[in-house]
Amino acid sequence: MELRQLEQFVAIAEEGQFTRAAARCGIAQSALSASIRSLENDLDAQLFHRTTRRVALTEVGQALLTEARRTLTAAETARTVVRETKALLRGKLAVGGIPTSKLLDQPDLLRRFSVAHPGIDINYRRDASDALIAGVRDGTLALAFVSLPPQPLAGLRAIVLNTAPIVFCCRADHRLAGRRKVTVPELAEESFVGAPPGSVGVEHVDRVFAATGTRRRVTCEVYDLGTTLDFVEQGLGVTLMIEALTAGRPDLRSIPIADKSMVWTLGVVTPPEEKTTAAARELITLLHQDPPA
């Protein structure tokens, strides 16, 4: 008995015809008939009741169908284990990410992966979330750490890693620096440093502004968070950011925004589960493990 014969047997049982089953298996009908006769001889049992139009399983055939499916599933699992083990011994992993220094230590994560899988070459790319998501979509990146938009990413899988409220960030000498809270309309006339309207990660923010009849006026388009804060420190504008990223900047002030729905979400984006590489899955597994002390 061979796996090929079991696959053919299952195909006939599911299709109900030798003709369709032969097409599904990619062989001639005569070859399929001969293979099944050989299987029946090997088992010394009739598996099908044959008519000119359809075939139906015998009682023995019904019993074999359950075991055949289980055997084929086990065989495919074994193939997958071997394939993925080989993939983790040697290969490449293309990763993209936005700056996440105080929320996710990407260099340490990639170091741990490299130690665990020294045969995998890591290629890393720093870019804006829009470009990184496009890279995952076109297959040039296996996964990417990005600012997630509020709407689902069609055809991709997104895993939320962290959420935090967005705050208003300005210099200590700004007119609003002493406030305990600010409202969106109060920010209408401000010059912002950061991603332009419509960029991934700020779409919801822009909708919140639009709902109040205002818009976020971006005069300095900067995607890197560190550079954004540098610009704000130099008085070139204000920004919207999560408070954790402004730590260590004594000349800046972070002020809560009254609209509680304004949040930032960090996530990892991959292709659908069935298309995610073994190396990418392994990196995500490490992501959810605490680094060694």
C-alpha positions in Angstrom: 0.0 0.0 0.0 1.4 3.4 -1.0 0.4 6.9 0.0 -0.2 7.6 -3.7 -2.8 4.9 -3.7 -4.5 6.2 -0.6 -4.6 9.7 -2.2 -6.3 8.2 -5.3 -8.7 6.2 -3.2 -9.8 9.3 -1.3 -10.2 11.2 -4.5 -12.5 8.6 -5.9 -14.5 8.5 -2.7 -14.9 12.3 -2.7 -15.6 12.7 -6.4 -17.9 9.7 -6.8 -16.5 9.0 -10.2 -13.3 7.6 -11.7 -13.3 10.2 -14.4 -13.3 13.3 -12.1 -10.9 11.6 -9.7 -8.5 10.9 -12.5 -8.5 14.5 -13.5 -8.0 15.6 -9.9 -5.1 13.3 -9.5 -3.6 14.2 -12.9 -3.5 10.7 -14.3 -5.3 8.7 -17.0 -8.5 7.0 -15.9 -7.1 3.6 -16.9 -4.0 4.1 -14.7 -6.3 5.1 -11.8 -8.4 2.0 -12.2 -5.3 -0.2 -12.3 -4.0 1.5 -9.2 -7.2 0.9 -7.2 -7.4 -2.7 -8.4 -3.9 -3.2 -7.1 -4.9 -1.7 -3.8 -7.9 -3.9 -3.5 -5.8 -7.0 -4.3 -3.3 -5.9 -1.6 -6.1 -5.5 1.0 -8.0 -8.6 -0.3 -11.2 -6.5 -0.2 -13.5 -4.7 -2.5 -13.5 -0.9 -1.8 -16.2 0.3 -4.3 -19.5 -0.7 -5.7 -19.1 0.2 -9.4 -21.8 1.2 -11.8 -21.6 2.7 -15.2 -22.3 6.2 -13.8 -21.1 6.3 -10.2 -19.1 4.5 -7.7 -20.0 4.1 -4.0 -18.0 2.9 -1.1 -18.4 -0.6 0.3 -18.5 -1.1 4.1 -14.8 -1.9 4.0 -14.2 1.2 1.8 -16.0 3.4 4.4 -13.8 2.0 7.1 -10.7 2.6 5.1 -11.7 6.2 4.2 -11.4 7.4 7.8 -8.0 5.8 8.2 -6.8 6.9 4.8 -7.6 10.6 5.6 -5.8 10.3 8.9 -2.8 8.7 7.3 -2.6 11.4 4.6 -2.9 14.1 7.2 -0.1 12.6 9.3 2.1 12.3 6.2 1.5 15.9 5.3 2.3 16.9 8.8 5.6 15.0 8.6 6.5 16.6 5.3 5.7 20.1 6.8 7.9 19.4 9.9 10.8 18.3 7.7 10.3 21.2 5.3 10.2 23.8 8.1 13.1 22.3 10.0 15.2 22.5 6.8 14.0 26.1 6.3 15.3 27.1 9.7 18.7 25.6 9.1 19.6 27.8 6.2 17.8 30.6 4.4 16.9 34.3 4.6 14.5 36.4 6.6 13.5 39.9 5.4 12.2 42.0 8.2 11.0 45.6 8.2 10.2 48.0 11.0 9.5 51.5 12.2 11.3 52.9 15.2 10.1 51.1 18.4 13.0 51.5 20.8 11.0 52.0 24.0 8.2 49.6 23.1 9.9 46.8 21.3 13.7 46.1 21.2 14.0 45.0 17.6 17.8 44.6 17.6 17.7 42.3 20.7 14.8 40.3 19.1 16.8 39.8 15.9 19.9 39.0 17.9 18.1 36.2 19.8 16.7 34.9 16.5 20.2 34.9 15.0 21.7 33.0 17.9 18.9 30.4 17.7 19.2 30.1 13.9 22.7 31.0 12.8 22.1 29.6 9.3 19.4 32.2 8.5 20.6 35.5 7.0 18.6 38.5 8.3 17.9 41.4 6.0 16.4 44.4 7.9 14.7 47.5 6.4 13.7 50.7 8.2 10.8 52.6 6.5 7.4 54.2 7.0 4.5 51.9 7.8 2.9 52.4 4.4 6.0 51.1 2.6 6.6 48.3 5.0 3.0 47.0 4.6 3.4 47.2 0.9 6.6 45.2 1.2 4.8 42.4 3.1 2.1 42.5 0.5 4.4 42.1 -2.5 6.6 39.5 -0.8 9.8 41.4 -0.4 9.4 41.3 3.4 8.4 38.3 5.4 7.0 40.5 8.2 7.1 44.0 9.4 6.6 45.9 12.7 4.3 48.9 11.9 1.7 51.3 13.1 -1.5 49.5 12.4 -4.4 51.4 10.7 -7.8 51.2 12.3 -9.3 49.1 9.4 -8.3 45.5 8.7 -5.5 45.0 6.2 -7.0 43.0 3.3 -5.1 39.8 2.5 -2.6 40.2 5.4 -2.5 39.1 9.1 -2.0 41.7 11.7 -1.0 40.9 15.3 -1.4 43.7 17.9 1.6 44.1 20.1 0.9 47.3 22.0 -1.7 50.1 22.2 -1.3 53.5 23.9 -3.2 56.8 24.0 -1.8 59.5 21.7 -0.7 62.7 23.4 0.0 66.2 22.3 3.7 66.9 22.4 5.2 70.4 22.3 8.1 72.5 23.7 8.1 73.6 27.3 7.6 77.2 26.1 4.6 76.5 23.9 1.3 78.3 24.7 -0.4 75.0 25.7 2.6 73.5 27.6 1.0 74.2 31.0 -2.4 72.6 30.2 -3.5 69.4 31.9 -5.5 68.4 28.8 -6.1 69.8 25.3 -9.0 69.3 22.9 -8.7 68.6 19.1 -10.2 72.0 18.0 -7.5 73.8 20.1 -4.9 72.2 17.9 -6.4 73.3 14.6 -4.0 76.2 14.0 -0.9 74.3 15.0 1.9 73.4 12.6 2.6 69.7 13.0 5.7 67.6 12.5 5.0 64.0 11.4 3.5 61.8 8.8 1.2 63.5 6.3 -2.6 63.2 6.3 -3.7 59.7 5.1 -0.6 57.9 6.2 -0.9 54.5 7.8 -1.1 54.9 11.6 -2.6 58.4 11.5 -5.8 57.8 9.5 -7.9 57.5 12.6 -6.3 60.7 14.1 -7.2 62.6 10.9 -10.8 61.3 11.1 -11.0 62.6 14.7 -9.8 66.0 13.5 -12.2 66.0 10.5 -15.1 65.1 12.9 -14.5 68.4 14.7 -14.4 70.4 11.4 -10.6 70.8 11.6 -7.6 69.2 10.0 -4.1 68.4 11.1 -1.8 70.8 9.3 1.5 69.1 8.6 4.3 71.5 7.7 7.2 69.2 8.2 6.8 65.6 6.9 8.9 63.4 9.0 8.4 59.6 9.4 11.2 58.8 11.9 10.0 59.3 15.4 13.3 60.4 16.8 13.7 63.0 14.1 10.2 64.2 14.7 11.0 65.0 18.3 14.2 66.7 17.2 12.2 69.0 15.0 9.7 69.7 17.9 12.6 70.5 20.2 13.9 73.0 17.7 10.5 74.8 17.7 9.7 73.7 14.1 6.2 72.5 15.1 4.3 70.2 17.5 3.4 66.5 17.1 1.1 63.7 18.2 2.8 60.7 19.8 2.6 58.2 22.6 4.1 59.5 25.9 6.6 56.6 26.2 8.5 57.8 23.2 9.0 61.3 24.6 10.9 60.1 27.7 14.3 61.6 28.1 13.4 64.8 26.4 13.3 67.3 29.3 12.5 70.3 26.9 9.3 68.7 25.7 5.9 68.4 27.3 3.3 65.6 26.8 -0.3 66.6 27.3 -3.3 64.2 27.2 -5.9 64.8 24.5 -9.5 65.0 25.6 -10.7 62.6 22.9 -10.0 59.2 24.4 -10.5 57.4 21.1 -7.2 58.7 19.7 -4.8 55.7 20.2 -1.7 54.4 18.5 -1.4 50.6 17.8 1.9 48.8 17.2 1.7 45.5 15.4 3.4 42.9 13.3 2.1 42.3 9.8 2.7 39.0 8.0 1.1 37.3 5.0 -1.8 34.9 5.8 -0.9 32.1 8.1 -0.5 29.5 5.3 1.9 31.8 3.4 4.0 32.9 6.4 7.5 31.4 6.3 8.8 29.1 9.0 11.5 31.7 9.9 8.8 34.5 10.2 6.7 32.2 12.5 9.8 31.4 14.6 10.5 35.2 15.0 6.9 35.8 16.2 7.3 32.9 18.7 10.4 34.6 20.1 8.5 37.9 20.1 6.1 36.4 22.7 8.9 35.0 24.8 10.6 37.0 27.6 14.2 37.6 26.7 16.7 35.7 29.0 17.8 37.7 32.0 
